[in-house]
Amino acid sequence: MLKIMMYMFPRQFGLHNVFTSQVDFSKTSQKFQDYTLREEEIAPAFQPKPGQTGIQMPKIPKRLRGDLEQLVERLQTRHGRCSYVELLRHYCPCVFDRPHRTRKPKMEKDFISSHKPKQSQLVLTASRRRRAFSQKPPEKVWTDTQLPALPECKSLVDLATPTSQVSAFCQAVLSKIIPHKFWGDEDVQKHNESMIMQKIDHFVKLRRFETMSLHEMSQDLKIPDITWLQPPGSAGQKPSKTDTAKRHEIFHEFLYFVFDSLLIPLIRNNFYVTESNTHRYQVFYFRHEVWKHIAEPAMADLKADMFEEVRLDEALAVLQSRRLGFSQVRLLPKGDKLRPIMNLRRRALTRGASKTLGPSINTILGPVHTLLKLERDTNPSKLGSTMFSVSDIYTRLKLFKESLGPSHDKLYFAKIDVKAAFDTIPQPAVIKLMGSIPSQDKYTIMKHAEVKPGERALLEGEKSSSKTIRRWHATALAEGEPFNFTTRLERDLARKKKNTVFVDSAMRKTHSVGELLRLLTQHVEQNLVKVGKKYYRQKIGIPQGSVLSSFLCNYFYADLEAQYLGFLASPDTLLLRLIDDFLLVTLDQGKAVRFVDTMHQGVPDYGVVVNPAKTLVNFDMLHDGTPVRKVDGQAGFPYCGTTINCQTLDITKDRQRDANLDVSASLTVDFGRTPGQNFQRKVLNAFKIQSHLMFYDTSHNSTRTVLASLQGAFGETAKKMWAYLRCLGKSRQPSGELVELS
């Protein structure tokens, strides 16, 4: 019981806590420390002092004695009696549930630690919701030969448990295991427990990147009236200011424990929590049994097609010989399939006795990325038709339209999408090609900081609480280029920046091309991926999560264009490519047909296989006797989130692509302080993101098109504003005056 109290109230026992202690960022990349295990920290408190024998029991702080000790014991007892599995099946049923009771899983007995000093008993007092991605189901209900089939569905996310059911399950469990006296007596207890259940519901329904502060959790709670927080002998007395502050301090620790060490592990041990590739910020909860049934076949295919197993001793030898670590893979729902995503931004523990975190793979690859950015700017011809953002569509189309003149013949459009582009690029070929990209023998990498005011600070005459934004940037200098920072600012660094302070640093390092290319080769040819306890090498393709993947793909496909699509190099033709999405606009129908035929036949040397279902043209065409999908000429031609008029080349936003997506799934709501300011900022940003010059340039688009784009932008902004207000709730909605001014 004493140990549980030390986990629940670490601040009162002088232990590391989220309220007064500093986070050691050399040991964690998270905002808060992970308090899953405190055994090493707690152990000294139980060690006998000099001259004493036996186990030394630390004293319980006075404010934690009495009623609280009994409540903690009851918490442990209620936990042991709680039927987690039956509650899960009742509130979150799935096809794998048996109709009869089964033995409780071991996790139930480990969910809250007993007083015995065993580390295994504290495994599930986790502190981060992010751990949901790697947990196993609490029990294996069926054998593999008995597994029933999942119901058929158009999208895998249809198999997820609704958030309302997850919320009901979490509320039911916490109501079962937490003694009601923790929330107070009689009316105070009913009020506080009701408010906490609302906070739990809100927590479960949070979208990606949304946060919930302890301040928000404790709002509307009657904390001073809770009996167990009162000091002994003070019943009926009015608390002093310091006593009230102490009551809040202790209760905030308890509240943090409930969410951090009870609610989050409960979710983690029963659900696989993930986002979707098609639902923006919405979060989905899959029962572990369901997710296992979905993910195992996909992971087996990956191991067979993309990966090859590496012996443990070989993998460890490779890791020991280089700075690059290993990556981890997870599967992301995308329609009725799963898309593998590798995390190369994760900092890994350094090898050896030290428990500090080393740099991530992407950080180590930073100098190579900086080199490629320099080559992109100095030798753009090597990138062919590559675009680096959607805004490049506007620049290229405008120049092409001007070259055609006011009157021109019919334009023929063809769009091609390469299937699994990153996963099919041959590694030896891309390594050989990248050896020809650097134009210098040595590159010097320099870093500088850019400091900008927060968004609200830019509004004149307003008091702003927004913090300044600081970003570090790396630039590469070719051999012989001047290092003078002021000269570089005037020449290029500050040319397109405003309201920015530039701060030079002493950090500079010179790298040889051979050194950087060896690092690139290691990354591509020896990309180690850890799945469970086994290591695998990616035998084909390039890592999707790599900071270099876009550059590698762009240079590789630019070489494909030079070798196989040279017939498109003429003034009457425009070829665009954003990563692996090709768009051809030409006056020559024969070139359009040849382009589609060439790509559909495949290019084995480049690993190119086209996805026929995504090919789109604006004219009648057959490939191998099969009609190619044709777009409705009146609707415009969709490409990378835009719609292009097939005759005038006017550009509008493609609003049909997200027509079936819930507006609230595209939002992230700030529930914390200054809700009115956050609301105003979000609404303005929703309009700004639709206000690119490509939509409003009357020298390229017709006036009618520009007005239609403006109307659509206002309409979409209004929908998002309405959805944002609904998400805030009535008590936190801004005044009507602010909405009018926005």
VOGU-3710 file (C-alpha; in Angstrom, 3 decimals, decimal comma):
1> mlkimmymfp> 0,000/0,000/0,000  2,863/2,391/0,822  4,421/1,901/-2,581  1,137/2,636/-4,309  0,919/5,882/-2,368  4,427/6,791/-3,511  3,327/6,271/-7,108  0,150/8,267/-6,556  1,682/11,168/-4,615  5,376/11,364/-5,604
11> rqfglhnvft> 5,607/15,070/-4,831  4,590/14,500/-1,207  7,316/11,838/-0,840  10,002/14,014/-2,455  10,186/11,914/-5,632  10,500/13,075/-9,231  7,162/14,472/-10,390  5,577/16,490/-13,190  4,926/19,519/-10,995  8,306/20,548/-9,620
21> sqvdfsktsq> 10,944/18,365/-11,298  12,924/19,033/-14,458  12,655/16,571/-17,339  15,950/15,061/-18,483  15,647/15,294/-22,262  18,752/13,177/-22,725  16,646/10,256/-21,458  13,265/11,037/-22,997  11,997/12,868/-26,063  8,584/13,383/-24,494
31> kfqdytlree> 7,368/16,487/-22,700  6,982/14,578/-19,425  8,983/11,846/-17,740  7,819/8,256/-18,022  6,841/7,031/-14,558  6,059/3,447/-15,524  8,685/2,122/-13,121  10,033/3,948/-10,082  11,713/0,981/-8,419  15,246/2,370/-8,630
41> eiapafqpkp> 14,085/5,739/-7,339  11,993/4,276/-4,522  14,448/1,578/-3,392  16,718/3,883/-1,318  13,735/4,877/0,856  13,395/1,244/2,009  17,082/0,641/2,665  18,129/0,475/6,350  20,152/3,340/7,715  23,638/2,714/9,147
51> gqtgiqmpki> 23,350/0,645/12,296  19,845/-0,619/11,510  18,738/-4,013/10,242  15,732/-5,127/8,259  13,630/-3,173/5,814  13,253/0,522/6,594  9,704/1,770/6,030  9,558/5,446/5,021  7,164/7,683/6,909  3,873/8,647/5,341
61> pkrlrgdleq> 3,460/12,452/5,121  0,946/13,773/7,655  -1,472/15,018/5,002  -1,695/11,502/3,541  -2,455/9,673/6,776  -5,831/8,482/7,996  -8,738/8,243/5,550  -6,494/8,245/2,479  -4,668/5,086/3,557  -7,979/3,232/3,755
71> lverlqtrhg> -9,046/4,603/0,358  -5,830/3,378/-1,271  -6,335/-0,097/0,232  -9,899/-0,152/-1,095  -8,625/0,956/-4,503  -6,309/-2,048/-4,608  -9,061/-4,399/-3,412  -11,596/-3,118/-5,942  -9,033/-3,486/-8,697  -8,496/-7,135/-7,807
81> rcsyvellrh> -12,232/-7,802/-7,915  -12,937/-5,903/-11,140  -13,783/-8,075/-14,146  -12,033/-6,080/-16,842  -12,629/-8,647/-19,568  -16,361/-8,864/-18,992  -16,686/-5,093/-18,960  -14,743/-4,886/-22,209  -16,995/-7,455/-23,860  -20,109/-5,739/-22,586
91> ycpcvfdrph> -19,256/-2,205/-23,666  -17,016/-2,930/-26,691  -18,201/-6,245/-28,203  -16,441/-7,830/-31,174  -16,794/-11,036/-33,196  -13,976/-12,754/-31,279  -15,711/-12,658/-27,896  -16,685/-16,001/-26,415  -20,201/-16,329/-25,073  -18,923/-17,653/-21,749
101> rtrkpkmekd> -16,560/-16,336/-19,113  -12,864/-17,012/-19,264  -10,067/-16,658/-16,798  -8,995/-13,114/-16,037  -5,833/-12,098/-17,847  -2,685/-11,574/-15,857  -2,695/-7,868/-16,628  -5,542/-7,345/-14,207  -3,456/-8,401/-11,227  -0,564/-6,208/-12,343
111> fisshkpkqs> -2,655/-3,160/-13,149  -2,062/-1,604/-9,741  1,007/-2,563/-7,791  0,872/-4,272/-4,432  3,267/-3,221/-1,693  5,757/-5,963/-2,592  8,878/-4,569/-4,271  8,583/-6,425/-7,587  9,094/-4,559/-10,845  6,729/-6,809/-12,767
121> qlvltasrrr> 3,856/-5,600/-10,636  4,277/-2,041/-11,893  4,547/-2,711/-15,588  1,147/-1,303/-16,430  1,296/2,016/-14,626  2,187/3,641/-17,957  2,424/7,339/-18,535  1,884/7,921/-22,196  -1,026/7,319/-24,509  1,479/6,906/-27,332
131> rafsqkppek> 2,376/3,437/-26,011  -0,904/2,170/-27,440  0,830/1,471/-30,733  2,893/-1,466/-29,547  0,815/-3,353/-27,024  -0,464/-6,912/-27,179  -4,019/-8,003/-26,437  -4,809/-8,904/-22,838  -5,617/-12,487/-23,715  -5,867/-14,859/-26,627
141> vwtdtqlpal> -9,524/-15,704/-26,768  -9,510/-18,025/-29,788  -6,981/-20,369/-31,300  -5,911/-19,627/-34,880  -8,046/-22,448/-36,256  -11,144/-21,179/-34,440  -10,960/-17,512/-35,441  -14,236/-16,309/-36,935  -14,162/-14,097/-40,008  -14,349/-10,351/-39,668
151> peckslvdla> -17,422/-8,714/-41,199  -16,894/-7,356/-44,705  -16,412/-3,602/-44,943  -15,311/-0,976/-47,455  -12,738/0,509/-45,092  -10,710/-1,054/-42,292  -11,644/1,767/-39,932  -15,211/0,436/-39,986  -13,875/-2,401/-37,804  -12,742/0,024/-35,100
161> tptsqvsafc> -14,688/0,319/-31,866  -16,766/3,534/-31,738  -15,305/6,121/-29,386  -18,601/6,283/-27,495  -18,218/2,601/-26,565  -14,564/3,069/-25,600  -15,552/6,005/-23,422  -18,348/4,030/-21,754  -15,934/1,162/-21,042  -13,317/3,457/-19,499
171> qavlskiiph> -15,888/5,238/-17,357  -17,337/1,928/-16,165  -13,933/0,531/-15,192  -12,792/3,629/-13,332  -16,136/3,830/-11,534  -15,647/0,213/-10,438  -12,090/0,486/-9,152  -11,884/4,026/-7,707  -13,678/4,327/-4,339  -16,362/7,005/-4,500
181> kfwgdedvqk> -14,966/8,679/-1,379  -11,989/9,840/-3,466  -14,341/12,378/-5,069  -15,886/13,590/-1,801  -19,060/12,942/0,204  -22,716/12,972/-0,847  -23,502/15,893/-3,193  -19,833/16,827/-3,600  -19,021/13,245/-4,568  -21,819/13,083/-7,138
191> hnesmimqki> -20,832/16,399/-8,680  -17,094/15,666/-8,843  -17,505/12,129/-10,165  -19,909/13,353/-12,834  -17,435/16,022/-13,948  -14,546/13,530/-14,057  -16,569/11,135/-16,210  -17,179/13,999/-18,627  -13,426/14,679/-18,732  -12,747/10,996/-19,454
201> dhfvklrrfe> -15,237/11,085/-22,313  -13,562/14,210/-23,660  -10,099/12,624/-23,365  -11,109/9,505/-25,294  -12,615/11,607/-28,094  -9,590/13,849/-28,594  -8,229/14,066/-32,136  -4,560/13,879/-33,109  -2,412/16,736/-31,798  -5,142/17,865/-29,407
211> tmslhemsqd> -4,123/18,149/-25,781  -5,813/18,140/-22,413  -4,216/19,993/-19,531  -4,449/19,216/-15,835  -5,955/22,663/-15,378  -8,775/21,719/-17,735  -9,324/18,400/-15,939  -9,718/20,119/-12,579  -12,099/22,827/-13,761  -15,541/22,880/-12,071
221> lkipditwlq> -14,418/20,409/-9,376  -15,209/21,136/-5,714  -11,753/20,302/-4,411  -11,708/22,102/-1,012  -14,850/20,203/0,059  -13,302/16,733/-0,318  -13,007/15,186/3,148  -9,769/13,188/2,812  -7,891/16,314/1,728  -8,637/18,055/5,028
231> ppgsagqkps> -5,919/18,018/7,711  -6,780/16,024/10,868  -9,032/17,870/13,299  -10,049/20,638/10,880  -13,561/19,408/10,043  -16,017/22,283/9,796  -13,292/24,950/9,841  -12,753/27,412/7,030  -9,463/26,517/5,295  -6,669/29,062/5,131
241> ktdtakrhei> -5,179/30,147/1,833  -2,131/27,906/2,281  -4,305/24,950/3,306  -6,509/25,402/0,230  -3,411/25,484/-1,956  -2,161/22,270/-0,312  -5,494/20,532/-0,941  -5,318/21,473/-4,614  -1,702/20,295/-4,789  -2,513/16,836/-3,391
251> fheflyfvfd> -5,669/16,394/-5,443  -3,887/17,411/-8,650  -1,392/14,619/-8,002  -4,242/12,156/-7,586  -5,948/13,429/-10,741  -2,737/13,079/-12,748  -2,378/9,520/-11,459  -5,939/8,637/-12,540  -5,374/9,751/-16,127  -1,701/8,905/-16,469
261> slliplirnn> -1,501/5,593/-14,623  -5,042/4,203/-14,767  -6,880/5,527/-17,819  -4,037/5,484/-20,343  -2,848/1,935/-19,473  -6,469/0,771/-19,582  -6,775/2,038/-23,152  -3,342/0,783/-24,119  -3,916/-2,754/-22,913  -7,271/-3,193/-24,606
271> fyvtesnthr> -7,007/-1,186/-27,815  -4,620/-0,454/-30,642  -4,930/3,305/-31,129  -4,072/4,774/-34,517  -4,916/7,435/-37,037  -5,948/6,694/-40,620  -4,324/7,740/-43,870  -7,649/9,124/-45,115  -9,368/10,609/-42,044  -6,993/13,459/-41,212
281> yqvfyfrhev> -6,904/13,891/-37,432  -9,523/11,370/-36,345  -8,315/8,659/-33,949  -9,522/5,040/-34,114  -9,606/2,369/-31,391  -9,251/-1,251/-32,500  -9,729/-4,141/-30,092  -6,398/-5,963/-29,969  -8,006/-9,172/-31,236  -9,412/-7,318/-34,247
291> wkhiaepama> -6,193/-5,495/-35,029  -4,164/-8,686/-34,797  -6,482/-10,331/-37,324  -6,078/-7,338/-39,652  -2,368/-6,703/-39,249  -0,802/-10,176/-39,201  -1,450/-10,990/-42,897  -0,182/-7,555/-43,950  2,947/-7,905/-41,834  3,555/-11,396/-43,226
301> dlkadmfeev> 3,403/-9,984/-46,767  5,884/-7,267/-45,825  8,315/-9,800/-44,394  8,042/-11,878/-47,557  8,221/-9,102/-50,163  10,124/-6,162/-48,709  12,172/-7,501/-45,798  14,635/-10,289/-45,172  15,441/-11,516/-41,682  18,898/-10,782/-40,290
311> rldealavlq> 20,496/-12,938/-37,617  20,647/-11,225/-34,255  24,455/-11,301/-34,007  24,795/-9,885/-37,543  22,303/-7,104/-36,844  24,047/-6,135/-33,610  27,418/-6,131/-35,382  26,073/-3,785/-38,078  24,554/-1,454/-35,496  27,775/-1,440/-33,479
321> srrlgfsqvr> 29,839/-0,454/-36,519  27,861/2,653/-37,497  25,998/5,668/-36,124  22,714/4,820/-37,841  20,360/2,853/-35,639  17,325/0,777/-36,545  13,833/1,911/-37,464  10,454/0,569/-36,433  7,449/-0,028/-38,639  3,758/0,346/-37,972
331> llpkgdklrp> 0,742/-0,141/-40,196  -1,644/2,663/-41,049  -5,188/1,964/-42,328  -5,729/3,270/-45,849  -9,087/2,245/-47,252  -9,276/-1,542/-47,234  -5,493/-1,935/-47,001  -2,670/-1,168/-44,588  0,192/1,157/-45,412  3,576/0,551/-43,729
341> imnlrrralt> 5,105/3,611/-42,064  8,660/3,667/-40,716  9,568/5,984/-37,882  13,048/7,397/-38,506  12,566/10,484/-36,332  12,538/8,436/-33,136  15,552/8,854/-30,902  16,951/5,506/-29,796  18,914/4,561/-26,698  22,639/4,674/-27,242
351> rgasktlgps> 24,332/1,300/-27,245  26,283/0,475/-24,108  25,752/1,027/-20,398  24,418/4,548/-20,860  20,635/5,019/-20,899  20,726/8,316/-22,767  19,019/8,905/-26,089  21,119/9,371/-29,191  20,218/11,320/-32,343  17,523/9,956/-34,638
361> intilgpvht> 18,319/8,431/-38,026  16,932/11,506/-39,791  19,140/13,768/-37,671  22,237/11,763/-38,598  21,226/12,003/-42,276  20,875/15,790/-41,963  24,166/16,654/-43,758  23,184/14,504/-46,764  19,784/16,200/-46,885  21,410/19,639/-46,729
371> llklerdtnp> 23,776/18,680/-49,564  20,842/17,613/-51,743  19,011/20,882/-51,042  22,043/22,790/-52,331  22,250/20,624/-55,464  18,519/21,117/-56,030  19,033/24,870/-56,167  22,255/24,871/-58,191  21,444/22,069/-60,680  17,641/21,935/-61,084
381> sklgstmfsv> 17,916/20,347/-64,547  18,826/16,999/-62,952  15,368/16,856/-61,366  13,418/16,847/-64,627  9,715/17,620/-64,128  9,931/17,383/-60,328  7,749/19,665/-58,209  8,441/20,124/-54,506  5,030/21,467/-53,536  1,521/21,847/-54,929
391> sdiytrlklf> 2,204/25,554/-55,484  4,669/24,610/-58,239  1,680/23,464/-60,337  0,601/27,094/-60,652  4,056/28,332/-61,679  4,509/25,691/-64,369  0,954/25,908/-65,742  1,068/29,693/-65,970  4,298/29,653/-67,990  2,928/26,897/-70,233
401> keslgpshdk> -0,306/28,808/-70,847  1,634/31,947/-71,759  3,742/29,955/-74,233  0,631/28,586/-75,955  -0,909/31,985/-76,581  -4,561/33,054/-76,298  -5,892/30,603/-78,886  -4,757/26,998/-78,997  -6,061/23,593/-79,972  -7,563/21,047/-77,584
411> lyfakidvka> -5,391/20,056/-74,657  -4,969/16,370/-73,788  -4,498/15,410/-70,153  -3,156/12,138/-68,731  -2,508/11,334/-65,069  -0,455/8,341/-63,926  0,141/7,071/-60,394  3,022/4,687/-59,667  2,059/1,829/-57,363  4,058/1,766/-54,088
421> afdtipqpav> 6,786/3,993/-55,516  9,061/4,117/-52,445  8,772/0,368/-51,906  9,733/-0,672/-55,447  12,783/1,465/-56,269  15,799/-0,841/-56,921  18,460/-0,046/-54,349  21,629/-0,592/-56,472  20,259/1,626/-59,247  19,373/4,539/-56,988
431> iklmgsipsq> 22,734/4,342/-55,172  24,581/4,410/-58,502  22,548/7,384/-59,695  23,029/9,394/-56,495  26,791/9,086/-56,889  26,548/11,393/-59,908  24,520/14,119/-58,181  27,142/15,949/-56,031  29,042/18,581/-58,004  31,664/19,323/-55,329
441> dkytimkhae> 34,317/17,308/-53,545  33,575/18,875/-50,157  30,641/20,616/-48,523  30,579/22,776/-45,412  27,413/22,519/-43,326  26,517/25,604/-41,292  23,622/26,228/-38,928  21,746/29,358/-37,943  18,606/30,117/-35,952  15,577/32,069/-37,122
451> vkpgeralle> 13,369/33,677/-34,479  9,863/34,889/-35,314  7,092/36,403/-33,192  3,969/34,382/-32,523  0,997/34,874/-34,803  -0,930/37,171/-32,482  2,126/39,314/-31,779  2,023/40,433/-35,414  -1,372/42,086/-34,880  -0,732/45,725/-34,011
461> geksssktir> -2,184/47,210/-30,885  -2,968/43,880/-29,206  -1,482/42,476/-26,063  -0,166/39,089/-26,965  0,698/36,111/-24,824  2,056/34,125/-27,764  5,609/32,847/-27,530  8,297/33,504/-30,083  9,049/30,722/-32,546  12,643/29,574/-32,925
471> rwhatalaeg> 13,813/27,222/-35,660  17,271/25,929/-36,521  18,205/25,751/-40,204  21,166/24,070/-41,872  22,688/25,232/-45,144  25,432/23,721/-47,264  28,213/25,743/-48,852  30,217/24,522/-51,806  33,996/24,488/-51,574  35,313/28,031/-51,867
481> epfnfttrle> 32,036/29,807/-51,022  32,369/32,650/-48,489  31,331/31,865/-44,914  30,331/35,461/-44,118  26,856/35,279/-42,553  25,824/38,822/-43,523  26,704/38,193/-47,155  24,672/35,000/-47,206  21,708/36,785/-45,600  21,693/39,487/-48,251
491> rdlarkkknt> 22,187/37,000/-51,066  19,530/34,383/-50,317  18,709/33,504/-46,682  16,653/36,632/-45,880  15,334/37,397/-49,339  11,809/36,022/-48,801  11,598/36,388/-45,017  10,031/39,147/-42,923  9,598/39,805/-39,196  12,518/37,450/-38,577
501> vfvdsamrkt> 15,683/37,697/-36,506  18,619/35,675/-37,848  21,178/34,377/-35,351  24,457/32,928/-36,553  26,133/30,047/-34,754  29,659/28,737/-34,544  28,511/25,318/-35,720  30,191/24,437/-39,022  31,608/21,185/-40,265  33,160/20,161/-43,563
511> hsvgellrll> 32,243/16,786/-45,057  33,786/14,980/-47,992  31,474/13,664/-50,697  32,761/10,148/-50,146  31,808/10,271/-46,467  28,274/11,485/-47,221  27,712/8,978/-50,022  28,836/6,126/-47,766  26,287/7,262/-45,190  23,613/7,342/-47,893
521> tqhveqnlvk> 24,573/3,843/-49,073  24,374/2,463/-45,528  20,964/4,026/-45,103  19,512/2,571/-48,307  21,186/-0,837/-48,493  21,366/-1,615/-44,772  18,126/-0,180/-43,427  17,476/-2,357/-40,392  13,917/-2,625/-39,123  13,007/-4,155/-35,780
531> vgkkyyrqki> 9,726/-6,072/-35,604  9,147/-7,585/-32,184  12,485/-9,039/-31,107  13,735/-9,764/-34,630  15,705/-7,595/-37,034  14,985/-7,349/-40,749  16,767/-5,653/-43,628  14,778/-3,789/-46,250  15,849/-5,590/-49,402  13,946/-3,459/-51,921
541> gipqgsvlss> 12,812/0,137/-52,016  13,777/3,099/-49,856  12,547/3,927/-46,333  9,332/5,965/-46,534  9,903/7,888/-43,338  13,393/8,983/-44,319  14,210/12,669/-44,675  15,924/11,689/-47,945  13,142/9,612/-49,505  11,575/12,450/-51,525
551> flcnyfyadl> 14,935/13,501/-52,960  15,884/9,922/-53,847  12,546/9,330/-55,554  12,678/12,638/-57,427  16,190/12,147/-58,788  15,433/8,541/-59,712  12,223/9,307/-61,595  13,885/12,300/-63,287  16,396/9,817/-64,699  13,482/7,631/-65,840
561> eaqylgflas> 12,032/10,634/-67,687  15,339/11,233/-69,443  15,665/7,590/-70,496  12,087/6,651/-71,417  10,040/9,853/-71,790  12,352/11,970/-73,915  9,659/12,240/-76,599  7,790/14,635/-74,304  10,540/17,287/-74,444  8,807/19,743/-76,782
571> pdtlllrlid> 7,168/23,198/-76,447  3,658/21,778/-76,942  3,952/19,475/-73,927  4,114/19,977/-70,160  5,042/17,133/-67,820  4,514/17,586/-64,080  5,418/15,179/-61,290  4,886/15,477/-57,544  6,874/12,544/-56,095  5,182/9,671/-57,990
581> dfllvtldqg> 2,085/11,418/-59,409  2,614/12,225/-63,101  0,495/14,701/-65,057  0,896/15,284/-68,788  -0,703/18,237/-70,589  -0,129/18,331/-74,341  -1,553/19,502/-77,650  -0,529/16,190/-79,263  -2,938/13,324/-78,570  -0,393/10,825/-79,887
591> kavrfvdtmh> 2,101/11,813/-77,199  -0,538/11,439/-74,517  -1,422/7,945/-75,762  2,240/6,945/-76,008  2,894/8,266/-72,487  0,043/6,193/-71,019  1,075/3,080/-72,968  4,736/3,423/-71,937  3,927/3,769/-68,271  1,290/1,016/-68,260
601> qgvpdygvvv> 3,767/-1,431/-69,784  5,952/-0,851/-66,745  9,621/0,065/-66,478  11,350/-2,848/-64,701  14,735/-1,102/-64,516  13,124/1,531/-62,325  10,707/-0,742/-60,492  7,774/1,169/-61,980  4,372/-0,503/-62,031  1,365/1,717/-62,674
611> npaktlvnfd> -1,884/1,493/-60,743  -4,416/1,289/-63,640  -7,343/2,167/-61,382  -5,829/5,606/-60,755  -4,941/6,415/-64,364  -7,090/9,223/-65,728  -7,373/10,922/-69,139  -9,716/13,467/-70,713  -10,105/11,690/-74,051  -11,261/8,287/-75,285
621> mlhdgtpvrk> -8,457/5,724/-75,144  -7,933/1,975/-75,063  -4,913/0,219/-73,577  -4,619/-3,476/-74,504  -8,279/-3,387/-75,454  -9,386/-1,993/-72,084  -10,871/1,522/-71,821  -8,813/3,940/-69,752  -10,819/5,851/-67,154  -11,984/9,185/-68,536
631> vdgqagfpyc> -12,809/12,329/-66,601  -15,957/14,334/-67,187  -14,804/17,287/-69,260  -17,143/19,701/-67,495  -15,868/18,852/-64,017  -12,215/19,700/-64,624  -9,161/17,476/-64,227  -8,209/16,568/-60,621  -4,530/16,579/-59,663  -2,911/16,729/-56,208
641> gttincqtld> -5,777/18,514/-54,492  -6,468/20,929/-57,347  -8,807/20,866/-60,338  -7,503/22,112/-63,697  -9,794/23,275/-66,485  -8,971/21,130/-69,507  -9,273/24,027/-71,962  -8,363/27,240/-70,117  -5,978/25,729/-67,519  -7,790/27,661/-64,766
651> itkdrqrdan> -6,929/26,264/-61,322  -9,407/25,694/-58,500  -9,336/23,659/-55,318  -10,602/20,080/-55,623  -13,457/20,162/-53,125  -14,882/16,807/-54,179  -11,933/14,875/-52,757  -12,959/15,531/-49,143  -16,693/15,834/-49,777  -17,465/12,682/-47,763
661> ldvsasltvd> -15,086/13,514/-44,911  -16,552/14,776/-41,654  -15,519/18,418/-41,272  -14,631/17,915/-37,601  -12,063/15,252/-38,587  -10,048/17,973/-40,343  -9,844/20,144/-37,218  -7,625/20,322/-34,184  -9,308/22,211/-31,366  -7,486/24,119/-28,620
671> fgrtpgqnfq> -9,457/23,539/-25,420  -7,058/25,339/-23,085  -6,586/28,999/-22,289  -7,824/31,898/-24,419  -10,385/29,901/-26,411  -11,548/33,071/-28,162  -8,069/33,936/-29,439  -7,479/30,359/-30,535  -10,837/30,313/-32,303  -10,018/33,506/-34,188
681> rkvlnafkiq> -6,575/32,204/-35,173  -7,957/28,872/-36,384  -10,690/30,520/-38,472  -8,248/32,911/-40,125  -5,811/30,075/-40,833  -8,624/28,002/-42,354  -9,149/30,794/-44,858  -5,445/31,513/-45,402  -4,701/27,922/-46,364  -7,203/28,266/-49,225
691> shlmfydtsh> -5,902/31,662/-50,315  -2,937/30,717/-52,459  -2,209/32,985/-55,391  -2,942/30,132/-57,814  -6,659/30,417/-57,041  -6,948/34,225/-57,222  -4,541/35,235/-59,997  -6,775/36,927/-62,605  -3,919/36,961/-65,116  -4,151/33,165/-65,221
701> nstrtvlasl> -7,712/32,389/-64,102  -10,902/33,961/-65,375  -12,792/36,351/-63,101  -15,616/33,825/-62,865  -13,182/31,133/-61,669  -11,624/33,450/-59,088  -15,027/34,424/-57,684  -16,046/30,757/-57,514  -12,818/29,961/-55,621  -13,462/32,831/-53,235
711> qgafgetakk> -17,021/31,680/-52,614  -15,841/28,116/-51,998  -13,153/29,322/-49,562  -15,676/31,338/-47,551  -18,103/28,418/-47,543  -15,518/25,897/-46,339  -14,242/28,319/-43,698  -17,792/28,828/-42,433  -18,296/25,054/-42,161  -15,060/24,675/-40,202
721> mwaylrclgk> -15,967/27,608/-37,957  -19,348/26,050/-37,179  -17,753/22,644/-36,512  -15,084/24,249/-34,299  -17,723/26,035/-32,220  -19,643/22,797/-31,717  -16,472/21,032/-30,566  -15,769/23,731/-27,970  -19,033/23,299/-26,129  -21,394/26,045/-24,978
731> srqpsgelve> -19,437/27,106/-21,899  -16,248/27,798/-23,872  -17,692/29,267/-27,055  -16,569/32,841/-27,824  -19,025/35,702/-27,829  -21,092/36,621/-30,858  -19,160/39,888/-31,113  -15,870/38,037/-31,636  -17,452/35,776/-34,260  -18,677/38,834/-36,171
741> ls> -15,262/40,507/-35,975  -13,482/37,337/-37,096
//
